[in-house]
Amino acid sequence: MDREHVKDIIKAWIQRINEDEVLSKDITALNFGLCEPYGIELIGSANYDEEDDDWACEEDFVPIERNCPDLGIDDTYDWESVLKETETILKELVQELKDLPILKVEHITTGFCDGDLIVVK
């Protein structure tokens, strides 16, 4: 997995969403949902519940470019490694892009749709 290449793709995607979308003030959480074959999508919710990950099923914000372009991660990588790398990349990007309005929500998570969510912010 070319980590820097994946990070660049995710970064450019987040920046495009920030330029193209206006996040309403009632959105308190974003989830960068992972799927297999390895991809990532973004949704926002007006609700967040740290005890119940089902909040991420409430799609109160769905950007036009919901799905990130192809990350180029092939299926030879195990899902745990992909999850850990994605978590690290997102934590770095939240700091690097902290001035972007879209990332100023209170809660940001990531995880596979059928697994537990990991807090990024």
Jmol script that loads the backbone (N, CA, C; Angstrom):
load data "model"
ATOM      1  N   MET A   1       0.852  -1.181   0.000  1.00  0.00           N
ATOM      2  CA  MET A   1       0.000   0.000   0.000  1.00  0.00           C
ATOM      3  C   MET A   1       0.895   1.239   0.000  1.00  0.00           C
ATOM      4  N   ASP A   2       0.702   2.085  -0.975  1.00  0.00           N
ATOM      5  CA  ASP A   2       1.471   3.332  -1.061  1.00  0.00           C
ATOM      6  C   ASP A   2       0.768   4.379  -0.192  1.00  0.00           C
ATOM      7  N   ARG A   3       1.180   4.457   1.070  1.00  0.00           N
ATOM      8  CA  ARG A   3       0.512   5.285   2.068  1.00  0.00           C
ATOM      9  C   ARG A   3       0.384   6.751   1.641  1.00  0.00           C
ATOM     10  N   GLU A   4       1.488   7.321   1.137  1.00  0.00           N
ATOM     11  CA  GLU A   4       1.457   8.739   0.755  1.00  0.00           C
ATOM     12  C   GLU A   4       0.508   8.969  -0.424  1.00  0.00           C
ATOM     13  N   HIS A   5       0.465   8.024  -1.337  1.00  0.00           N
ATOM     14  CA  HIS A   5      -0.450   8.140  -2.478  1.00  0.00           C
ATOM     15  C   HIS A   5      -1.906   8.097  -1.999  1.00  0.00           C
ATOM     16  N   VAL A   6      -2.204   7.168  -1.103  1.00  0.00           N
ATOM     17  CA  VAL A   6      -3.561   7.066  -0.543  1.00  0.00           C
ATOM     18  C   VAL A   6      -3.908   8.346   0.213  1.00  0.00           C
ATOM     19  N   LYS A   7      -2.983   8.848   0.994  1.00  0.00           N
ATOM     20  CA  LYS A   7      -3.217  10.090   1.748  1.00  0.00           C
ATOM     21  C   LYS A   7      -3.509  11.255   0.802  1.00  0.00           C
ATOM     22  N   ASP A   8      -2.741  11.369  -0.285  1.00  0.00           N
ATOM     23  CA  ASP A   8      -2.960  12.445  -1.264  1.00  0.00           C
ATOM     24  C   ASP A   8      -4.347  12.358  -1.892  1.00  0.00           C
ATOM     25  N   ILE A   9      -4.798  11.141  -2.201  1.00  0.00           N
ATOM     26  CA  ILE A   9      -6.129  10.958  -2.802  1.00  0.00           C
ATOM     27  C   ILE A   9      -7.211  11.389  -1.815  1.00  0.00           C
ATOM     28  N   ILE A  10      -7.099  10.951  -0.569  1.00  0.00           N
ATOM     29  CA  ILE A  10      -8.101  11.299   0.444  1.00  0.00           C
ATOM     30  C   ILE A  10      -8.082  12.802   0.715  1.00  0.00           C
ATOM     31  N   LYS A  11      -6.906  13.380   0.794  1.00  0.00           N
ATOM     32  CA  LYS A  11      -6.775  14.815   1.053  1.00  0.00           C
ATOM     33  C   LYS A  11      -7.448  15.638  -0.049  1.00  0.00           C
ATOM     34  N   ALA A  12      -7.147  15.317  -1.292  1.00  0.00           N
ATOM     35  CA  ALA A  12      -7.751  16.046  -2.418  1.00  0.00           C
ATOM     36  C   ALA A  12      -9.271  15.887  -2.411  1.00  0.00           C
ATOM     37  N   TRP A  13      -9.760  14.704  -2.078  1.00  0.00           N
ATOM     38  CA  TRP A  13     -11.200  14.437  -2.008  1.00  0.00           C
ATOM     39  C   TRP A  13     -11.860  15.296  -0.933  1.00  0.00           C
ATOM     40  N   ILE A  14     -11.270  15.327   0.256  1.00  0.00           N
ATOM     41  CA  ILE A  14     -11.820  16.148   1.337  1.00  0.00           C
ATOM     42  C   ILE A  14     -11.821  17.622   0.935  1.00  0.00           C
ATOM     43  N   GLN A  15     -10.762  18.077   0.313  1.00  0.00           N
ATOM     44  CA  GLN A  15     -10.686  19.474  -0.109  1.00  0.00           C
ATOM     45  C   GLN A  15     -11.751  19.802  -1.153  1.00  0.00           C
ATOM     46  N   ARG A  16     -12.012  18.888  -2.086  1.00  0.00           N
ATOM     47  CA  ARG A  16     -13.064  19.115  -3.091  1.00  0.00           C
ATOM     48  C   ARG A  16     -14.437  19.187  -2.426  1.00  0.00           C
ATOM     49  N   ILE A  17     -14.696  18.280  -1.503  1.00  0.00           N
ATOM     50  CA  ILE A  17     -15.985  18.305  -0.805  1.00  0.00           C
ATOM     51  C   ILE A  17     -16.134  19.617  -0.061  1.00  0.00           C
ATOM     52  N   ASN A  18     -15.087  20.063   0.594  1.00  0.00           N
ATOM     53  CA  ASN A  18     -15.137  21.320   1.327  1.00  0.00           C
ATOM     54  C   ASN A  18     -15.438  22.498   0.405  1.00  0.00           C
ATOM     55  N   GLU A  19     -14.890  22.474  -0.807  1.00  0.00           N
ATOM     56  CA  GLU A  19     -15.117  23.550  -1.774  1.00  0.00           C
ATOM     57  C   GLU A  19     -16.523  23.499  -2.370  1.00  0.00           C
ATOM     58  N   ASP A  20     -17.053  22.297  -2.564  1.00  0.00           N
ATOM     59  CA  ASP A  20     -18.318  22.115  -3.277  1.00  0.00           C
ATOM     60  C   ASP A  20     -19.550  22.059  -2.390  1.00  0.00           C
ATOM     61  N   GLU A  21     -19.380  21.842  -1.112  1.00  0.00           N
ATOM     62  CA  GLU A  21     -20.516  21.607  -0.219  1.00  0.00           C
ATOM     63  C   GLU A  21     -20.521  22.600   0.943  1.00  0.00           C
ATOM     64  N   VAL A  22     -21.717  22.844   1.459  1.00  0.00           N
ATOM     65  CA  VAL A  22     -21.857  23.634   2.678  1.00  0.00           C
ATOM     66  C   VAL A  22     -22.463  22.711   3.730  1.00  0.00           C
ATOM     67  N   LEU A  23     -21.735  22.529   4.785  1.00  0.00           N
ATOM     68  CA  LEU A  23     -22.182  21.664   5.873  1.00  0.00           C
ATOM     69  C   LEU A  23     -23.094  22.475   6.785  1.00  0.00           C
ATOM     70  N   SER A  24     -24.324  22.020   6.944  1.00  0.00           N
ATOM     71  CA  SER A  24     -25.249  22.758   7.808  1.00  0.00           C
ATOM     72  C   SER A  24     -24.781  22.693   9.257  1.00  0.00           C
ATOM     73  N   LYS A  25     -25.162  23.680  10.030  1.00  0.00           N
ATOM     74  CA  LYS A  25     -24.704  23.804  11.412  1.00  0.00           C
ATOM     75  C   LYS A  25     -25.183  22.665  12.306  1.00  0.00           C
ATOM     76  N   ASP A  26     -26.238  21.951  11.892  1.00  0.00           N
ATOM     77  CA  ASP A  26     -26.742  20.871  12.739  1.00  0.00           C
ATOM     78  C   ASP A  26     -25.954  19.561  12.597  1.00  0.00           C
ATOM     79  N   ILE A  27     -25.025  19.495  11.656  1.00  0.00           N
ATOM     80  CA  ILE A  27     -24.209  18.296  11.492  1.00  0.00           C
ATOM     81  C   ILE A  27     -23.111  18.315  12.559  1.00  0.00           C
ATOM     82  N   THR A  28     -23.139  17.310  13.433  1.00  0.00           N
ATOM     83  CA  THR A  28     -22.180  17.262  14.542  1.00  0.00           C
ATOM     84  C   THR A  28     -21.120  16.180  14.363  1.00  0.00           C
ATOM     85  N   ALA A  29     -21.338  15.277  13.404  1.00  0.00           N
ATOM     86  CA  ALA A  29     -20.408  14.165  13.246  1.00  0.00           C
ATOM     87  C   ALA A  29     -20.256  13.772  11.780  1.00  0.00           C
ATOM     88  N   LEU A  30     -19.051  13.358  11.439  1.00  0.00           N
ATOM     89  CA  LEU A  30     -18.758  12.800  10.117  1.00  0.00           C
ATOM     90  C   LEU A  30     -18.241  11.392  10.306  1.00  0.00           C
ATOM     91  N   ASN A  31     -18.602  10.527   9.374  1.00  0.00           N
ATOM     92  CA  ASN A  31     -18.049   9.175   9.371  1.00  0.00           C
ATOM     93  C   ASN A  31     -17.447   8.888   8.003  1.00  0.00           C
ATOM     94  N   PHE A  32     -16.172   8.492   8.029  1.00  0.00           N
ATOM     95  CA  PHE A  32     -15.487   8.044   6.834  1.00  0.00           C
ATOM     96  C   PHE A  32     -15.598   6.523   6.836  1.00  0.00           C
ATOM     97  N   GLY A  33     -16.625   6.032   6.172  1.00  0.00           N
ATOM     98  CA  GLY A  33     -16.925   4.607   6.173  1.00  0.00           C
ATOM     99  C   GLY A  33     -16.075   3.849   5.172  1.00  0.00           C
ATOM    100  N   LEU A  34     -15.508   2.751   5.626  1.00  0.00           N
ATOM    101  CA  LEU A  34     -14.681   1.907   4.772  1.00  0.00           C
ATOM    102  C   LEU A  34     -15.486   0.723   4.260  1.00  0.00           C
ATOM    103  N   CYS A  35     -15.107   0.248   3.093  1.00  0.00           N
ATOM    104  CA  CYS A  35     -15.775  -0.922   2.516  1.00  0.00           C
ATOM    105  C   CYS A  35     -14.747  -1.747   1.752  1.00  0.00           C
ATOM    106  N   GLU A  36     -15.144  -2.966   1.413  1.00  0.00           N
ATOM    107  CA  GLU A  36     -14.311  -3.841   0.592  1.00  0.00           C
ATOM    108  C   GLU A  36     -15.028  -4.082  -0.729  1.00  0.00           C
ATOM    109  N   PRO A  37     -14.377  -4.130  -1.897  1.00  0.00           N
ATOM    110  CA  PRO A  37     -12.959  -3.867  -2.037  1.00  0.00           C
ATOM    111  C   PRO A  37     -12.648  -2.469  -1.500  1.00  0.00           C
ATOM    112  N   TYR A  38     -11.430  -2.253  -1.059  1.00  0.00           N
ATOM    113  CA  TYR A  38     -11.111  -1.101  -0.229  1.00  0.00           C
ATOM    114  C   TYR A  38     -11.458   0.236  -0.871  1.00  0.00           C
ATOM    115  N   GLY A  39     -12.382   0.901  -0.196  1.00  0.00           N
ATOM    116  CA  GLY A  39     -12.837   2.215  -0.591  1.00  0.00           C
ATOM    117  C   GLY A  39     -13.308   2.956   0.636  1.00  0.00           C
ATOM    118  N   ILE A  40     -13.659   4.224   0.454  1.00  0.00           N
ATOM    119  CA  ILE A  40     -14.091   5.059   1.564  1.00  0.00           C
ATOM    120  C   ILE A  40     -15.179   6.009   1.085  1.00  0.00           C
ATOM    121  N   GLU A  41     -16.158   6.230   1.960  1.00  0.00           N
ATOM    122  CA  GLU A  41     -17.239   7.165   1.659  1.00  0.00           C
ATOM    123  C   GLU A  41     -17.445   8.067   2.865  1.00  0.00           C
ATOM    124  N   LEU A  42     -18.096   9.196   2.631  1.00  0.00           N
ATOM    125  CA  LEU A  42     -18.316  10.161   3.702  1.00  0.00           C
ATOM    126  C   LEU A  42     -19.795  10.448   3.868  1.00  0.00           C
ATOM    127  N   ILE A  43     -20.240  10.430   5.124  1.00  0.00           N
ATOM    128  CA  ILE A  43     -21.582  10.895   5.473  1.00  0.00           C
ATOM    129  C   ILE A  43     -21.468  11.753   6.724  1.00  0.00           C
ATOM    130  N   GLY A  44     -22.475  12.587   6.926  1.00  0.00           N
ATOM    131  CA  GLY A  44     -22.535  13.393   8.139  1.00  0.00           C
ATOM    132  C   GLY A  44     -23.868  13.169   8.823  1.00  0.00           C
ATOM    133  N   SER A  45     -23.876  13.343  10.141  1.00  0.00           N
ATOM    134  CA  SER A  45     -25.084  13.132  10.922  1.00  0.00           C
ATOM    135  C   SER A  45     -25.284  14.276  11.908  1.00  0.00           C
ATOM    136  N   ALA A  46     -26.536  14.574  12.165  1.00  0.00           N
ATOM    137  CA  ALA A  46     -26.881  15.573  13.179  1.00  0.00           C
ATOM    138  C   ALA A  46     -26.779  14.971  14.571  1.00  0.00           C
ATOM    139  N   ASN A  47     -26.704  13.658  14.651  1.00  0.00           N
ATOM    140  CA  ASN A  47     -26.626  12.967  15.941  1.00  0.00           C
ATOM    141  C   ASN A  47     -25.328  12.190  16.045  1.00  0.00           C
ATOM    142  N   TYR A  48     -24.840  12.079  17.277  1.00  0.00           N
ATOM    143  CA  TYR A  48     -23.663  11.266  17.553  1.00  0.00           C
ATOM    144  C   TYR A  48     -23.876  10.590  18.899  1.00  0.00           C
ATOM    145  N   ASP A  49     -23.593   9.304  18.938  1.00  0.00           N
ATOM    146  CA  ASP A  49     -23.734   8.556  20.179  1.00  0.00           C
ATOM    147  C   ASP A  49     -22.517   7.659  20.325  1.00  0.00           C
ATOM    148  N   GLU A  50     -21.636   7.997  21.248  1.00  0.00           N
ATOM    149  CA  GLU A  50     -20.410   7.217  21.410  1.00  0.00           C
ATOM    150  C   GLU A  50     -20.672   5.793  21.874  1.00  0.00           C
ATOM    151  N   GLU A  51     -21.857   5.531  22.421  1.00  0.00           N
ATOM    152  CA  GLU A  51     -22.212   4.192  22.896  1.00  0.00           C
ATOM    153  C   GLU A  51     -22.885   3.331  21.825  1.00  0.00           C
ATOM    154  N   ASP A  52     -23.333   3.969  20.735  1.00  0.00           N
ATOM    155  CA  ASP A  52     -24.089   3.251  19.709  1.00  0.00           C
ATOM    156  C   ASP A  52     -23.679   3.747  18.328  1.00  0.00           C
ATOM    157  N   ASP A  53     -22.911   2.926  17.608  1.00  0.00           N
ATOM    158  CA  ASP A  53     -22.400   3.310  16.291  1.00  0.00           C
ATOM    159  C   ASP A  53     -23.483   3.446  15.223  1.00  0.00           C
ATOM    160  N   ASP A  54     -24.708   3.088  15.541  1.00  0.00           N
ATOM    161  CA  ASP A  54     -25.792   3.221  14.568  1.00  0.00           C
ATOM    162  C   ASP A  54     -26.075   4.660  14.176  1.00  0.00           C
ATOM    163  N   TRP A  55     -25.538   5.618  14.933  1.00  0.00           N
ATOM    164  CA  TRP A  55     -25.718   7.025  14.556  1.00  0.00           C
ATOM    165  C   TRP A  55     -25.201   7.243  13.122  1.00  0.00           C
ATOM    166  N   ALA A  56     -24.184   6.470  12.729  1.00  0.00           N
ATOM    167  CA  ALA A  56     -23.571   6.638  11.412  1.00  0.00           C
ATOM    168  C   ALA A  56     -24.489   6.173  10.281  1.00  0.00           C
ATOM    169  N   CYS A  57     -25.628   5.569  10.614  1.00  0.00           N
ATOM    170  CA  CYS A  57     -26.608   5.175   9.604  1.00  0.00           C
ATOM    171  C   CYS A  57     -27.545   6.331   9.271  1.00  0.00           C
ATOM    172  N   GLU A  58     -27.533   7.361  10.092  1.00  0.00           N
ATOM    173  CA  GLU A  58     -28.361   8.543   9.862  1.00  0.00           C
ATOM    174  C   GLU A  58     -27.609   9.474   8.926  1.00  0.00           C
ATOM    175  N   GLU A  59     -27.989   9.473   7.686  1.00  0.00           N
ATOM    176  CA  GLU A  59     -27.281  10.234   6.662  1.00  0.00           C
ATOM    177  C   GLU A  59     -27.945  11.593   6.468  1.00  0.00           C
ATOM    178  N   ASP A  60     -27.640  12.521   7.369  1.00  0.00           N
ATOM    179  CA  ASP A  60     -28.199  13.866   7.290  1.00  0.00           C
ATOM    180  C   ASP A  60     -27.406  14.748   6.332  1.00  0.00           C
ATOM    181  N   PHE A  61     -26.196  14.347   6.038  1.00  0.00           N
ATOM    182  CA  PHE A  61     -25.350  15.037   5.065  1.00  0.00           C
ATOM    183  C   PHE A  61     -24.702  13.985   4.185  1.00  0.00           C
ATOM    184  N   VAL A  62     -24.964  14.083   2.898  1.00  0.00           N
ATOM    185  CA  VAL A  62     -24.342  13.186   1.923  1.00  0.00           C
ATOM    186  C   VAL A  62     -23.796  14.062   0.798  1.00  0.00           C
ATOM    187  N   PRO A  63     -22.471  14.190   0.725  1.00  0.00           N
ATOM    188  CA  PRO A  63     -21.903  15.035  -0.323  1.00  0.00           C
ATOM    189  C   PRO A  63     -22.151  14.454  -1.710  1.00  0.00           C
ATOM    190  N   ILE A  64     -22.149  15.320  -2.700  1.00  0.00           N
ATOM    191  CA  ILE A  64     -22.318  14.869  -4.080  1.00  0.00           C
ATOM    192  C   ILE A  64     -21.234  13.847  -4.427  1.00  0.00           C
ATOM    193  N   GLU A  65     -20.009  14.117  -4.000  1.00  0.00           N
ATOM    194  CA  GLU A  65     -18.907  13.176  -4.227  1.00  0.00           C
ATOM    195  C   GLU A  65     -18.746  12.323  -2.965  1.00  0.00           C
ATOM    196  N   ARG A  66     -19.764  11.542  -2.684  1.00  0.00           N
ATOM    197  CA  ARG A  66     -19.802  10.717  -1.473  1.00  0.00           C
ATOM    198  C   ARG A  66     -18.640   9.735  -1.386  1.00  0.00           C
ATOM    199  N   ASN A  67     -18.313   9.137  -2.504  1.00  0.00           N
ATOM    200  CA  ASN A  67     -17.273   8.113  -2.543  1.00  0.00           C
ATOM    201  C   ASN A  67     -15.950   8.693  -3.017  1.00  0.00           C
ATOM    202  N   CYS A  68     -14.906   8.374  -2.282  1.00  0.00           N
ATOM    203  CA  CYS A  68     -13.561   8.792  -2.648  1.00  0.00           C
ATOM    204  C   CYS A  68     -13.142   8.042  -3.912  1.00  0.00           C
ATOM    205  N   PRO A  69     -12.392   8.715  -4.789  1.00  0.00           N
ATOM    206  CA  PRO A  69     -11.873   7.996  -5.959  1.00  0.00           C
ATOM    207  C   PRO A  69     -11.041   6.787  -5.532  1.00  0.00           C
ATOM    208  N   ASP A  70     -10.807   5.903  -6.472  1.00  0.00           N
ATOM    209  CA  ASP A  70     -10.082   4.655  -6.216  1.00  0.00           C
ATOM    210  C   ASP A  70      -8.787   4.900  -5.453  1.00  0.00           C
ATOM    211  N   LEU A  71      -8.670   4.249  -4.301  1.00  0.00           N
ATOM    212  CA  LEU A  71      -7.490   4.401  -3.453  1.00  0.00           C
ATOM    213  C   LEU A  71      -6.311   3.568  -3.929  1.00  0.00           C
ATOM    214  N   GLY A  72      -6.576   2.621  -4.810  1.00  0.00           N
ATOM    215  CA  GLY A  72      -5.501   1.784  -5.323  1.00  0.00           C
ATOM    216  C   GLY A  72      -4.964   0.786  -4.309  1.00  0.00           C
ATOM    217  N   ILE A  73      -5.792   0.406  -3.337  1.00  0.00           N
ATOM    218  CA  ILE A  73      -5.382  -0.583  -2.343  1.00  0.00           C
ATOM    219  C   ILE A  73      -5.933  -1.935  -2.796  1.00  0.00           C
ATOM    220  N   ASP A  74      -5.046  -2.856  -3.118  1.00  0.00           N
ATOM    221  CA  ASP A  74      -5.551  -4.145  -3.592  1.00  0.00           C
ATOM    222  C   ASP A  74      -5.920  -5.052  -2.421  1.00  0.00           C
ATOM    223  N   ASP A  75      -6.590  -6.128  -2.747  1.00  0.00           N
ATOM    224  CA  ASP A  75      -7.149  -7.000  -1.712  1.00  0.00           C
ATOM    225  C   ASP A  75      -6.129  -7.933  -1.062  1.00  0.00           C
ATOM    226  N   THR A  76      -4.847  -7.745  -1.364  1.00  0.00           N
ATOM    227  CA  THR A  76      -3.833  -8.543  -0.678  1.00  0.00           C
ATOM    228  C   THR A  76      -3.571  -8.010   0.739  1.00  0.00           C
ATOM    229  N   TYR A  77      -4.032  -6.806   1.029  1.00  0.00           N
ATOM    230  CA  TYR A  77      -3.867  -6.229   2.366  1.00  0.00           C
ATOM    231  C   TYR A  77      -5.027  -6.667   3.245  1.00  0.00           C
ATOM    232  N   ASP A  78      -4.712  -7.023   4.491  1.00  0.00           N
ATOM    233  CA  ASP A  78      -5.786  -7.434   5.387  1.00  0.00           C
ATOM    234  C   ASP A  78      -6.522  -6.196   5.893  1.00  0.00           C
ATOM    235  N   TRP A  79      -7.792  -6.386   6.234  1.00  0.00           N
ATOM    236  CA  TRP A  79      -8.652  -5.260   6.589  1.00  0.00           C
ATOM    237  C   TRP A  79      -8.168  -4.529   7.835  1.00  0.00           C
ATOM    238  N   GLU A  80      -7.536  -5.236   8.777  1.00  0.00           N
ATOM    239  CA  GLU A  80      -7.049  -4.572   9.988  1.00  0.00           C
ATOM    240  C   GLU A  80      -5.959  -3.557   9.659  1.00  0.00           C
ATOM    241  N   SER A  81      -5.069  -3.918   8.740  1.00  0.00           N
ATOM    242  CA  SER A  81      -4.001  -3.001   8.328  1.00  0.00           C
ATOM    243  C   SER A  81      -4.572  -1.787   7.604  1.00  0.00           C
ATOM    244  N   VAL A  82      -5.540  -2.026   6.736  1.00  0.00           N
ATOM    245  CA  VAL A  82      -6.164  -0.928   6.002  1.00  0.00           C
ATOM    246  C   VAL A  82      -6.883   0.010   6.971  1.00  0.00           C
ATOM    247  N   LEU A  83      -7.576  -0.556   7.939  1.00  0.00           N
ATOM    248  CA  LEU A  83      -8.270   0.262   8.934  1.00  0.00           C
ATOM    249  C   LEU A  83      -7.275   1.104   9.725  1.00  0.00           C
ATOM    250  N   LYS A  84      -6.206   0.511  10.187  1.00  0.00           N
ATOM    251  CA  LYS A  84      -5.208   1.238  10.985  1.00  0.00           C
ATOM    252  C   LYS A  84      -4.552   2.348  10.172  1.00  0.00           C
ATOM    253  N   GLU A  85      -4.181   2.056   8.935  1.00  0.00           N
ATOM    254  CA  GLU A  85      -3.569   3.078   8.079  1.00  0.00           C
ATOM    255  C   GLU A  85      -4.549   4.208   7.786  1.00  0.00           C
ATOM    256  N   THR A  86      -5.800   3.872   7.528  1.00  0.00           N
ATOM    257  CA  THR A  86      -6.808   4.893   7.257  1.00  0.00           C
ATOM    258  C   THR A  86      -7.019   5.770   8.478  1.00  0.00           C
ATOM    259  N   GLU A  87      -7.081   5.157   9.649  1.00  0.00           N
ATOM    260  CA  GLU A  87      -7.221   5.921  10.893  1.00  0.00           C
ATOM    261  C   GLU A  87      -6.060   6.910  11.033  1.00  0.00           C
ATOM    262  N   THR A  88      -4.856   6.442  10.828  1.00  0.00           N
ATOM    263  CA  THR A  88      -3.674   7.301  10.950  1.00  0.00           C
ATOM    264  C   THR A  88      -3.701   8.430   9.932  1.00  0.00           C
ATOM    265  N   ILE A  89      -4.021   8.100   8.694  1.00  0.00           N
ATOM    266  CA  ILE A  89      -4.102   9.115   7.634  1.00  0.00           C
ATOM    267  C   ILE A  89      -5.150  10.164   7.982  1.00  0.00           C
ATOM    268  N   LEU A  90      -6.331   9.734   8.412  1.00  0.00           N
ATOM    269  CA  LEU A  90      -7.393  10.689   8.735  1.00  0.00           C
ATOM    270  C   LEU A  90      -7.011  11.576   9.917  1.00  0.00           C
ATOM    271  N   LYS A  91      -6.369  11.013  10.927  1.00  0.00           N
ATOM    272  CA  LYS A  91      -5.928  11.827  12.066  1.00  0.00           C
ATOM    273  C   LYS A  91      -4.925  12.887  11.600  1.00  0.00           C
ATOM    274  N   GLU A  92      -4.017  12.507  10.728  1.00  0.00           N
ATOM    275  CA  GLU A  92      -3.051  13.470  10.186  1.00  0.00           C
ATOM    276  C   GLU A  92      -3.763  14.557   9.381  1.00  0.00           C
ATOM    277  N   LEU A  93      -4.708  14.160   8.541  1.00  0.00           N
ATOM    278  CA  LEU A  93      -5.408  15.131   7.701  1.00  0.00           C
ATOM    279  C   LEU A  93      -6.291  16.067   8.510  1.00  0.00           C
ATOM    280  N   VAL A  94      -6.907  15.568   9.566  1.00  0.00           N
ATOM    281  CA  VAL A  94      -7.727  16.429  10.422  1.00  0.00           C
ATOM    282  C   VAL A  94      -6.858  17.538  11.014  1.00  0.00           C
ATOM    283  N   GLN A  95      -5.615  17.217  11.345  1.00  0.00           N
ATOM    284  CA  GLN A  95      -4.696  18.243  11.865  1.00  0.00           C
ATOM    285  C   GLN A  95      -4.204  19.160  10.743  1.00  0.00           C
ATOM    286  N   GLU A  96      -3.796  18.576   9.623  1.00  0.00           N
ATOM    287  CA  GLU A  96      -3.265  19.366   8.507  1.00  0.00           C
ATOM    288  C   GLU A  96      -4.318  20.299   7.910  1.00  0.00           C
ATOM    289  N   LEU A  97      -5.570  19.847   7.870  1.00  0.00           N
ATOM    290  CA  LEU A  97      -6.652  20.598   7.231  1.00  0.00           C
ATOM    291  C   LEU A  97      -7.625  21.177   8.256  1.00  0.00           C
ATOM    292  N   LYS A  98      -7.133  21.440   9.468  1.00  0.00           N
ATOM    293  CA  LYS A  98      -8.013  21.843  10.569  1.00  0.00           C
ATOM    294  C   LYS A  98      -8.793  23.130  10.305  1.00  0.00           C
ATOM    295  N   ASP A  99      -8.337  23.937   9.368  1.00  0.00           N
ATOM    296  CA  ASP A  99      -9.045  25.188   9.066  1.00  0.00           C
ATOM    297  C   ASP A  99     -10.196  25.000   8.075  1.00  0.00           C
ATOM    298  N   LEU A 100     -10.328  23.810   7.499  1.00  0.00           N
ATOM    299  CA  LEU A 100     -11.435  23.575   6.569  1.00  0.00           C
ATOM    300  C   LEU A 100     -12.745  23.505   7.349  1.00  0.00           C
ATOM    301  N   PRO A 101     -13.749  24.258   6.933  1.00  0.00           N
ATOM    302  CA  PRO A 101     -15.034  24.230   7.641  1.00  0.00           C
ATOM    303  C   PRO A 101     -15.626  22.833   7.795  1.00  0.00           C
ATOM    304  N   ILE A 102     -15.467  21.991   6.789  1.00  0.00           N
ATOM    305  CA  ILE A 102     -16.084  20.658   6.859  1.00  0.00           C
ATOM    306  C   ILE A 102     -15.511  19.817   8.001  1.00  0.00           C
ATOM    307  N   LEU A 103     -14.276  20.061   8.387  1.00  0.00           N
ATOM    308  CA  LEU A 103     -13.646  19.261   9.434  1.00  0.00           C
ATOM    309  C   LEU A 103     -13.781  19.877  10.826  1.00  0.00           C
ATOM    310  N   LYS A 104     -14.573  20.926  10.941  1.00  0.00           N
ATOM    311  CA  LYS A 104     -14.760  21.579  12.239  1.00  0.00           C
ATOM    312  C   LYS A 104     -15.899  20.974  13.050  1.00  0.00           C
ATOM    313  N   VAL A 105     -16.466  19.870  12.567  1.00  0.00           N
ATOM    314  CA  VAL A 105     -17.496  19.175  13.341  1.00  0.00           C
ATOM    315  C   VAL A 105     -16.871  18.644  14.630  1.00  0.00           C
ATOM    316  N   GLU A 106     -17.705  18.344  15.591  1.00  0.00           N
ATOM    317  CA  GLU A 106     -17.212  17.893  16.890  1.00  0.00           C
ATOM    318  C   GLU A 106     -16.648  16.472  16.860  1.00  0.00           C
ATOM    319  N   HIS A 107     -17.265  15.602  16.059  1.00  0.00           N
ATOM    320  CA  HIS A 107     -16.887  14.186  16.051  1.00  0.00           C
ATOM    321  C   HIS A 107     -16.569  13.714  14.632  1.00  0.00           C
ATOM    322  N   ILE A 108     -15.485  12.952  14.506  1.00  0.00           N
ATOM    323  CA  ILE A 108     -15.130  12.323  13.235  1.00  0.00           C
ATOM    324  C   ILE A 108     -14.721  10.889  13.550  1.00  0.00           C
ATOM    325  N   THR A 109     -15.282   9.946  12.800  1.00  0.00           N
ATOM    326  CA  THR A 109     -14.973   8.531  13.006  1.00  0.00           C
ATOM    327  C   THR A 109     -14.645   7.865  11.676  1.00  0.00           C
ATOM    328  N   THR A 110     -14.131   6.651  11.781  1.00  0.00           N
ATOM    329  CA  THR A 110     -13.922   5.813  10.611  1.00  0.00           C
ATOM    330  C   THR A 110     -14.125   4.363  11.036  1.00  0.00           C
ATOM    331  N   GLY A 111     -14.338   3.511  10.069  1.00  0.00           N
ATOM    332  CA  GLY A 111     -14.493   2.093  10.337  1.00  0.00           C
ATOM    333  C   GLY A 111     -15.228   1.420   9.194  1.00  0.00           C
ATOM    334  N   PHE A 112     -15.182   0.094   9.206  1.00  0.00           N
ATOM    335  CA  PHE A 112     -15.909  -0.666   8.204  1.00  0.00           C
ATOM    336  C   PHE A 112     -17.386  -0.688   8.572  1.00  0.00           C
ATOM    337  N   CYS A 113     -18.251  -0.719   7.571  1.00  0.00           N
ATOM    338  CA  CYS A 113     -19.694  -0.585   7.789  1.00  0.00           C
ATOM    339  C   CYS A 113     -20.271  -1.649   8.715  1.00  0.00           C
ATOM    340  N   ASP A 114     -19.642  -2.793   8.796  1.00  0.00           N
ATOM    341  CA  ASP A 114     -20.174  -3.848   9.661  1.00  0.00           C
ATOM    342  C   ASP A 114     -19.359  -4.029  10.938  1.00  0.00           C
ATOM    343  N   GLY A 115     -18.487  -3.063  11.238  1.00  0.00           N
ATOM    344  CA  GLY A 115     -17.631  -3.171  12.417  1.00  0.00           C
ATOM    345  C   GLY A 115     -17.780  -1.963  13.329  1.00  0.00           C
ATOM    346  N   ASP A 116     -16.951  -1.925  14.355  1.00  0.00           N
ATOM    347  CA  ASP A 116     -16.950  -0.808  15.281  1.00  0.00           C
ATOM    348  C   ASP A 116     -16.299   0.410  14.664  1.00  0.00           C
ATOM    349  N   LEU A 117     -16.785   1.572  15.058  1.00  0.00           N
ATOM    350  CA  LEU A 117     -16.193   2.813  14.587  1.00  0.00           C
ATOM    351  C   LEU A 117     -15.048   3.219  15.502  1.00  0.00           C
ATOM    352  N   ILE A 118     -14.048   3.843  14.903  1.00  0.00           N
ATOM    353  CA  ILE A 118     -12.882   4.349  15.628  1.00  0.00           C
ATOM    354  C   ILE A 118     -12.937   5.869  15.604  1.00  0.00           C
ATOM    355  N   VAL A 119     -12.758   6.477  16.760  1.00  0.00           N
ATOM    356  CA  VAL A 119     -12.783   7.931  16.868  1.00  0.00           C
ATOM    357  C   VAL A 119     -11.500   8.508  16.292  1.00  0.00           C
ATOM    358  N   VAL A 120     -11.662   9.410  15.332  1.00  0.00           N
ATOM    359  CA  VAL A 120     -10.548  10.122  14.730  1.00  0.00           C
ATOM    360  C   VAL A 120     -10.387  11.479  15.419  1.00  0.00           C
ATOM    361  N   LYS A 121     -11.533  12.064  15.745  1.00  0.00           N
ATOM    362  CA  LYS A 121     -11.563  13.366  16.428  1.00  0.00           C
ATOM    363  C   LYS A 121     -12.757  13.394  17.353  1.00  0.00           C
TER     364      LYS A 121
END
end "model"
wireframe off; spacefill off
backbone 0.3
color backbone group
